[in-house]
Amino acid sequence: MPFYHKLGKIPPKRHTIFRKPDGSLYYEQLFGTVGFDGMSSNSYHEHRPTQVREIRGSVDVSPKIAVENNIKSYRFHGFKTRPEDDYLKSRKTVLTNSDCSIILAAPKQSTKDYFYKNADADELIFIHKGSGKLRTHLGNLDFKYGDYLLIPRGTIYKIDFSSEDNRLFIVESHRPIYTPKKYRNWFGQLLEHSPFCERDIRQPQELETHNEKGDFLIKIKKKNEIFDMVYATHPFDVVGYDGFNYPYAFSIHDFEPITGRIHQPPPVHQTFETDAFVVCSFVPRLYDYHPDSIPAPYNHSNIDSDEVLYYVDGDFMSRNDIAAGHISLHPSGIPHGPHPGAVERSIGKEKTDELAVMVDTFKPLMLTKDAMEIADESYHKSWLK
C-alpha cells in the first residue's frame, strides 16, 4: 500500500473553494477505490474532467481461449511474442481467469496518438527490456530494466519508450494490488522485517499540466472492449493532488531477499498481493547455510493455486534448459519440483544469481491461443529421466 503523497497545488481544505489566478474555480475530482472505503486521491483540474465530445465505437479484445481446463505443465517462449509498433496491439494475453490476466508485450513505439485508461483492472507492468517514462494524469515516472510499475485502475496514461527494443510482463488485476499486509503495521507502515521499505517506492515527482481544449482520444478498456472516447480537454490538466491512490514504481533490484539455514518457502519472496493472487520476486541471494542444507526447492503440490514463473535473468537453479523470457506454468492439482539433477547440483552451492517474477493464482488459469503459439508441448515430460 503506498503512503500519503502530495504533488502540485492544492487548497488547505478538501471540498472547499479553490480559485485560479483569474478568479474562476479549479474542478475537484475524487479518484477513489472500493467505493468510498479504499485508497483515494483528490485531484484538482483546469477543466471539468467529464466533458465527453464523442464515442466513436469499440473493439473487442477478449482473449481467445485455447485450453479452458488445464492439468498440464507448460513452458512458454515469451521472447517469441512478436514486436508490434502500437502499445495496445502489442499486448498479448497468454493466461487468464476471472481475477487476472497475464500479458506479454513487445511494443516498438511510444503511445503518441491516444491516451489509455484501464477502467477494470490495476496494471502491474514489469520492465524486462527497455527504459523510458510513464506519463499519467497524476504525474510521471521514469522506468528502466527491473522496474515494476503499479498503475491503479482508472489512471489515464501514456508510455514513452527510449528505444524499439522493449519487453514487458504485465499482470492485469480485477482486485486492487497492495503490498503484503504481513509486512505492514496497523498504521500501514512497512515493518522492519519487510524486504523493502518506503524509501524504495518511487512516487511521481513531475506533474505534467496542460490547459488545452480540443479533441483528445482516450482508449478506455472495459470488460474486454476498448472504447474510443474523445474528450474536449487535455486529460493531463491536473494542477495538484494528494492522497494514497497514484501510480508508483518499485525496482526488483531493491528487493532484499530473506534467507535462512534451510530452504525458505516461496512466501518469503512475496512482493505484492491481492485476495486472488500474489506476486513474488526471486532475486540474487545467498543460499541456505545449514551444513546439510539442500538449496534446491523441495517437491510440493499445487493443490489450490496455479504457479507462473517468468524468468528474467541468471541461472534458475531448479530448472534445466530455462532462458530469459521463458514462462513456466505448473497448474493446481499436481505436484511439481526441481528438474532431474537440480537437487544434486545445488548441494554445496553458496549463492544464486537468478532473477524471476512469480504469480500464484488461487483460481485456475486458462490458456489462450496466443499462449499456444509460443508453448513447449513436451515440457511436462522434462522430469522423466
matplotlib code that plots the C-alpha trace (Angstrom):
import matplotlib.pyplot as plt

x = [0.0, 1.5, 1.7, 0.4, 1.7, 1.1, 2.1, 1.4, -1.1, -4.0, -6.2, -5.7, -9.1, -10.7, -14.2, -13.7, -13.3, -10.0, -9.7, -7.4, -5.4, -8.3, -10.8, -12.6, -12.7, -10.5, -12.5, -12.1, -12.2, -12.1, -10.1, -11.1, -11.3, -13.6, -16.5, -15.6, -13.8, -10.5, -7.5, -8.2, -6.7, -8.2, -7.1, -7.8, -8.3, -8.2, -11.4, -14.3, -13.0, -16.4, -16.5, -17.0, -17.3, -17.7, -17.8, -16.5, -17.0, -15.2, -13.0, -13.4, -10.0, -11.3, -8.6, -9.3, -9.3, -7.5, -7.4, -10.1, -9.4, -5.7, -3.8, -0.6, 2.7, 3.9, 6.8, 6.2, 8.9, 8.0, 10.5, 8.8, 5.9, 6.3, 7.1, 4.5, 4.5, 1.4, 1.5, -2.1, -1.9, 1.4, -0.3, -1.0, -2.9, -1.4, -3.0, -6.3, -9.1, -11.9, -9.5, -6.5, -4.7, -1.1, 0.1, 3.3, 4.0, 6.9, 5.9, 8.3, 6.8, 5.6, 1.9, 1.5, -2.0, -4.0, -4.2, -5.1, -7.2, -7.9, -11.3, -11.5, -8.1, -5.0, -1.9, 1.4, 4.0, 7.4, 10.1, 12.2, 13.7, 13.6, 13.5, 11.5, 8.9, 5.4, 3.2, 0.0, -2.6, -1.2, 2.4, 5.3, 7.7, 11.0, 11.5, 14.2, 15.1, 13.8, 11.1, 7.6, 5.1, 1.9, -0.9, -4.2, -7.3, -8.7, -5.3, -5.0, -1.6, 0.9, 4.2, 7.3, 10.0, 13.6, 14.1, 12.3, 13.6, 11.1, 9.7, 7.0, 5.4, 2.1, -0.4, -3.9, -5.8, -9.6, -8.7, -6.7, -3.0, -1.3, 1.9, 1.7, -0.2, 2.2, 4.8, 2.7, 1.7, -1.8, -0.8, 0.2, 3.9, 6.2, 7.8, 11.4, 11.3, 9.9, 12.2, 11.7, 10.6, 9.0, 12.4, 12.4, 9.0, 9.3, 6.4, 5.6, 7.5, 6.9, 3.3, 2.5, -0.3, -1.9, -4.6, -5.8, -9.2, -9.6, -10.2, -8.3, -8.6, -8.7, -8.9, -10.7, -10.7, -13.9, -15.0, -12.6, -13.6, -11.6, -13.8, -12.6, -13.8, -13.0, -12.7, -13.0, -10.0, -6.5, -6.7, -3.4, -4.8, -4.3, -2.6, -2.3, -3.5, -3.0, -3.9, -2.9, -4.1, -1.5, 0.9, 4.3, 7.5, 9.5, 12.6, 13.1, 16.8, 15.7, 14.0, 16.1, 15.9, 15.1, 17.3, 17.8, 19.7, 17.4, 15.3, 12.8, 9.3, 8.1, 6.1, 9.4, 9.7, 6.3, 6.2, 2.6, -0.8, -4.5, -7.2, -7.0, -3.2, 0.3, 3.4, 6.9, 10.4, 13.2, 16.5, 20.2, 20.8, 23.0, 21.9, 21.0, 23.8, 22.9, 25.8, 23.4, 21.0, 19.6, 19.3, 17.0, 13.3, 11.5, 8.8, 5.4, 1.9, -0.1, -3.3, -5.1, -3.1, -1.5, 2.1, 3.5, 7.2, 8.6, 12.4, 14.2, 17.9, 20.6, 20.6, 17.4, 18.9, 15.8, 15.2, 17.0, 17.0, 15.5, 16.4, 15.4, 11.8, 10.6, 7.5, 6.6, 3.1, 2.6, -1.2, -3.1, -3.9, -0.5, 2.9, 6.0, 9.6, 13.2, 14.3, 16.4, 19.9, 18.9, 18.9, 22.3, 23.8, 22.6, 24.3, 27.3, 26.4, 26.7, 24.6, 22.3, 22.1, 18.6, 16.1, 12.4, 8.8, 6.3, 2.5, 0.5, -3.3, -5.9, -8.2, -7.0, -5.7, -7.0, -4.5, -5.1, -4.4, -1.5, 0.0, -0.2, 1.7, 4.7, 4.2, 6.5, 4.1, 6.7, 7.7, 5.6, 7.8, 11.0, 11.1, 11.5, 15.0]
y = [0.0, 3.3, 6.1, 9.7, 11.8, 15.4, 17.0, 20.4, 23.0, 22.0, 24.0, 23.8, 22.0, 19.5, 20.2, 23.9, 26.9, 26.7, 29.5, 30.0, 33.3, 34.7, 34.0, 31.0, 27.7, 24.6, 21.4, 18.8, 15.1, 12.2, 9.4, 6.5, 2.7, 0.2, 2.6, 5.3, 2.7, 2.2, 4.3, 7.6, 10.8, 14.3, 15.9, 19.5, 20.2, 23.1, 21.9, 19.6, 16.0, 15.0, 16.6, 13.7, 15.1, 11.8, 8.0, 6.5, 2.8, -0.1, -3.1, -6.5, -7.6, -10.6, -13.3, -16.4, -19.4, -22.5, -24.6, -23.9, -26.7, -27.3, -30.1, -30.0, -28.2, -25.8, -23.8, -20.7, -18.9, -15.3, -13.7, -15.4, -12.9, -10.7, -7.0, -4.6, -0.8, 0.0, -0.4, -1.7, -4.0, -5.5, -6.7, -10.5, -12.2, -15.7, -16.8, -15.6, -16.2, -14.2, -12.4, -11.5, -11.8, -12.3, -10.4, -10.3, -7.2, -6.0, -2.5, -0.8, 2.7, 5.1, 6.0, 9.1, 9.5, 8.5, 8.2, 4.9, 4.0, 0.6, 1.0, -2.6, -3.5, -2.4, -3.0, -4.2, -3.8, -5.4, -3.9, -6.8, -4.8, -1.1, 2.2, 5.4, 7.5, 6.6, 9.7, 9.8, 12.4, 12.1, 12.6, 11.0, 8.2, 7.2, 3.5, 1.0, -2.7, -4.4, -1.9, -2.8, 0.0, -0.2, 1.7, 1.8, 1.2, 4.4, 6.1, 7.8, 7.3, 7.1, 5.3, 6.9, 4.3, 5.2, 2.6, 0.0, -3.0, -3.4, -6.4, -6.2, -8.7, -7.4, -8.6, -7.1, -7.5, -7.0, -6.8, -3.9, -4.7, -4.0, -4.6, -7.7, -7.0, -9.2, -6.6, -3.6, -2.5, -1.3, 2.2, 0.9, 1.5, -1.2, -3.1, -3.8, -7.4, -6.3, -7.0, -3.4, -0.1, 3.2, 4.6, 2.0, 3.1, 5.8, 8.3, 10.7, 13.9, 15.5, 16.7, 17.4, 20.1, 21.0, 23.7, 22.8, 22.4, 20.3, 16.7, 14.2, 10.5, 8.2, 4.5, 3.0, -0.7, -2.0, -5.7, -6.7, -3.9, -0.9, 2.2, 5.2, 8.3, 11.8, 14.3, 18.1, 18.9, 17.5, 14.7, 15.8, 19.1, 18.3, 21.2, 19.2, 16.3, 14.5, 11.1, 7.4, 6.4, 7.1, 5.2, 4.3, 2.3, -0.3, -2.0, -5.7, -4.9, -3.1, -6.3, -7.6, -11.4, -13.2, -16.3, -18.9, -22.0, -24.2, -23.7, -20.9, -21.3, -19.0, -16.6, -15.0, -13.7, -12.1, -8.5, -7.7, -9.3, -9.3, -11.6, -13.6, -13.9, -13.0, -11.7, -12.8, -11.6, -14.1, -12.2, -12.9, -14.2, -16.3, -19.9, -21.8, -22.2, -25.3, -27.8, -30.4, -28.0, -28.6, -25.2, -26.5, -26.3, -29.5, -31.1, -29.6, -29.9, -27.1, -28.2, -24.8, -22.5, -22.2, -21.2, -19.0, -18.2, -15.5, -16.0, -12.6, -13.3, -15.5, -19.3, -20.6, -23.5, -25.6, -25.8, -27.3, -25.6, -22.3, -18.9, -15.3, -14.7, -18.2, -18.7, -21.9, -22.9, -25.5, -25.9, -26.7, -30.4, -31.9, -31.8, -30.1, -29.7, -29.4, -31.0, -34.1, -33.3, -29.9, -31.1, -32.7, -29.7, -27.3, -29.1, -27.1, -24.0, -20.7, -18.3, -17.9, -15.0, -15.9, -13.2, -14.1, -12.9, -15.4, -15.1, -17.6, -17.5, -19.1, -19.8, -22.0, -20.2, -20.7, -20.8, -18.6, -19.1, -16.6, -18.8, -22.0, -20.3, -20.0, -23.2, -26.1, -29.0, -31.5, -29.6, -31.8, -34.7, -33.0, -34.7, -38.1, -39.4]
z = [0.0, -1.0, 1.6, 1.6, -1.3, -2.3, -5.6, -7.2, -5.9, -3.6, -1.2, 2.5, 3.0, 0.7, -0.9, -0.5, -2.9, -4.9, -7.4, -10.4, -10.7, -12.8, -10.1, -11.7, -10.0, -10.3, -10.5, -7.8, -8.5, -6.0, -7.6, -5.3, -4.9, -3.3, -3.2, -0.7, 1.5, -0.3, -1.2, -2.9, -4.0, -4.5, -7.7, -9.0, -12.7, -15.0, -16.7, -15.8, -16.2, -17.5, -21.0, -23.5, -27.0, -28.9, -28.5, -31.8, -31.1, -29.6, -30.4, -28.8, -27.3, -25.4, -25.2, -27.4, -25.0, -26.3, -23.1, -20.6, -18.0, -17.8, -15.9, -17.9, -17.1, -19.8, -20.8, -23.0, -25.0, -24.1, -26.4, -29.4, -28.9, -32.0, -31.5, -32.8, -33.2, -31.2, -27.5, -27.1, -30.1, -28.8, -25.6, -25.9, -23.1, -22.6, -19.3, -17.8, -15.2, -13.8, -11.4, -13.5, -16.9, -17.6, -20.7, -22.7, -24.8, -27.1, -28.2, -30.5, -30.4, -27.7, -27.4, -29.4, -30.8, -27.8, -24.0, -22.4, -19.3, -17.9, -16.3, -14.9, -13.6, -11.8, -14.0, -12.7, -15.6, -15.1, -17.4, -18.7, -21.6, -22.3, -20.5, -20.7, -19.0, -17.8, -18.2, -16.2, -15.2, -11.6, -12.6, -14.4, -13.5, -15.2, -15.7, -16.6, -16.6, -13.5, -12.6, -11.5, -12.5, -10.4, -12.3, -10.4, -12.4, -13.9, -14.3, -17.7, -19.1, -22.0, -22.2, -23.8, -24.7, -25.3, -28.0, -30.0, -28.0, -25.2, -23.4, -20.8, -18.4, -17.4, -14.7, -15.0, -11.8, -11.2, -7.5, -6.0, -5.8, -2.5, -0.7, 1.5, 4.8, 6.7, 6.1, 7.3, 10.8, 11.7, 10.5, 7.1, 7.6, 6.3, 9.2, 9.9, 8.6, 5.3, 2.3, 1.1, 2.7, 1.7, 0.6, -2.2, -3.6, -6.2, -6.3, -9.2, -8.7, -12.1, -12.7, -16.4, -16.6, -19.9, -20.1, -23.6, -25.3, -28.5, -29.4, -27.2, -27.8, -24.7, -25.3, -22.4, -21.6, -20.0, -19.9, -22.7, -25.1, -25.9, -26.4, -28.4, -26.4, -27.5, -24.6, -25.1, -22.9, -22.3, -19.7, -18.2, -16.7, -13.0, -11.1, -7.9, -5.9, -2.6, -1.2, -1.4, -4.8, -7.5, -9.8, -8.4, -9.3, -7.4, -8.7, -8.3, -7.6, -4.4, -3.1, -0.2, 0.0, 3.2, 3.7, 6.4, 7.5, 5.5, 2.3, 2.7, 1.2, -1.6, 0.6, 1.7, -1.9, -1.8, -3.2, -4.0, -3.1, -3.8, -2.4, -5.6, -6.3, -5.1, -6.9, -5.8, -6.7, -6.9, -6.7, -6.3, -2.8, -0.5, -0.2, 3.0, 5.5, 7.4, 6.8, 5.4, 3.6, 0.1, -1.6, -4.3, -3.5, -2.3, -4.4, -3.5, -4.6, -6.2, -4.6, -4.6, -6.9, -10.3, -10.3, -13.1, -13.2, -15.6, -16.0, -16.2, -15.9, -14.4, -14.0, -12.3, -10.4, -10.1, -13.8, -16.8, -20.1, -19.0, -20.5, -20.2, -21.3, -20.6, -18.6, -16.7, -15.7, -13.1, -12.6, -9.5, -8.8, -9.4, -7.7, -9.2, -8.2, -9.3, -12.6, -12.5, -11.3, -9.9, -6.3, -6.6, -8.4, -5.7, -2.8, -1.6, -3.7, -1.8, -3.8, -6.8, -9.4, -10.6, -11.3, -11.8, -11.2, -9.9, -10.0, -7.9, -8.6, -6.4, -9.4, -12.3, -15.4, -18.9, -21.8, -24.8, -28.5, -28.2, -25.4, -27.5, -30.4, -28.1, -26.0, -25.5, -25.6, -24.3, -21.1, -18.8, -19.8, -18.8, -15.3, -16.9, -16.7]

ax = plt.figure().add_subplot(projection="3d")
ax.plot(x, y, z, "-o")
ax.set_aspect("equal")
plt.show()
